[in-house]
């Protein structure tokens, strides 16, 4: 049974790495222009990358999505409201006025979510529809965790990058115990195989909003979603089910990712 019908996509990021010049990345004019603007979700791969993400959500049974954008992101809004409104999934928008962090981005979507469970994901990752569908069948908060070796073997994420990704510790009951950001080699060894990576794909109940309001800026000066998750589990008693996958996730972080992501998506005709 598909219980989660709403999705929230965080599309407010500054795209700093995407803006950076990379002489080794061969881009066409359209890709270069969008990359320079830092709007990763709209990088054209035949169609905007976000079309593939929305199409996967529609395939997985989601009915409505909220794009969390900045006030300067008229490109995204114009495309989905005027130029190419999706036919299979309804699109709403929430404005995150300033890039204060992922927890702040979640708060921007509170009125869209209401009292419902919702899926949360990144705008610069393509998650397989099967993974999204499995998350949609949850009846409580949950996290999608991906085996690190599989991400490297079947996706486009190089090993040196994936080594920096947050890893998760789960309990014998199948629930999340903690997220470890930028884990050391010792921390990973303590977890043992398989190493489970968070790619920011969650299902949350509305309890997450209280948690997001309760956290303070991290050392980076941002309101971090991972801090809010820890608060929700420890202070609010919110259990988070951990689902594990050997699926690949495509990561569109920098200009050098565009060609390999396009190659992986070439057989898909997006139909959001």
WOTA-V285165 format. One record per pair of residues at least 24 apart in sequence whose ideal C-beta (glycine too) atoms are under 6 Angstrom apart, sorted by sequence separation. I is the first residue (numbers start at 0). J is the second residue. D is the distance in whole Angstrom. If there is no record, write none. Layout:
i:j:d
I:J:D
I:J:D
This chain:
i:j:d
13:37:6
64:88:6
70:94:6
207:231:6
14:39:5
206:231:6
63:89:4
64:90:6
65:91:5
66:92:5
67:93:5
65:93:5
67:95:5
166:194:6
167:195:5
206:235:6
10:40:5
57:87:4
166:196:6
167:197:6
57:88:4
206:237:5
53:85:6
56:88:6
164:196:5
165:197:5
41:74:6
142:175:6
53:88:6
38:74:6
67:104:5
67:107:5
67:108:6
65:108:5
65:111:4
146:193:4
147:194:4
178:225:5
147:196:5
6:56:5
198:248:5
144:195:4
145:196:5
145:198:6
6:61:5
10:66:5
11:67:5
4:61:6
10:67:6
11:68:6
143:200:4
4:62:5
5:63:5
6:64:5
7:65:5
8:66:5
9:67:5
10:68:5
11:69:5
1:60:4
142:201:5
141:202:4
140:202:6
140:203:5
140:204:5
174:238:5
175:239:4
137:202:5
174:240:6
175:241:5
134:202:5
173:241:6
59:128:5
58:128:4
59:131:4
60:132:6
169:241:4
52:125:6
55:128:5
59:132:4
51:125:6
124:198:6
126:200:6
60:135:6
55:131:6
59:135:6
121:199:5
120:200:5
40:122:4
119:201:5
11:95:4
39:123:4
118:202:6
119:203:6
13:98:6
116:202:6
11:98:6
116:204:6
114:205:6
11:104:5
154:247:4
153:247:4
154:248:6
155:249:6
156:250:5
9:104:5
154:249:6
149:245:4
140:237:6
142:239:6
144:241:6
109:208:5
140:239:5
141:240:4
142:241:6
143:242:6
144:243:5
145:244:5
146:245:5
7:108:4
139:240:6
141:242:6
155:259:4
106:211:5
155:260:6
105:211:5
102:211:4
133:242:6
5:115:6
7:117:6
5:117:4
6:118:4
7:119:5
8:120:6
9:121:6
10:122:4
102:214:6
3:116:5
8:122:5
130:244:5
3:118:6
130:246:5
103:222:5
127:246:5
102:222:4
100:221:3
102:223:6
100:222:4
102:224:5
126:248:6
99:222:5
100:223:6
101:224:4
124:248:5
125:249:4
102:227:5
124:250:6
123:251:4
3:135:4
1:135:5
2:138:5
88:271:6
85:271:4
3:202:6
48:251:6
39:251:5
51:264:6
57:271:6
54:269:4
54:270:5
44:261:4
54:271:5
51:269:5
53:271:4
50:269:4
34:254:6
44:264:6
50:271:5
46:269:5
30:257:6
24:254:4
24:255:5
21:254:4
21:255:6
16:252:5
16:253:4
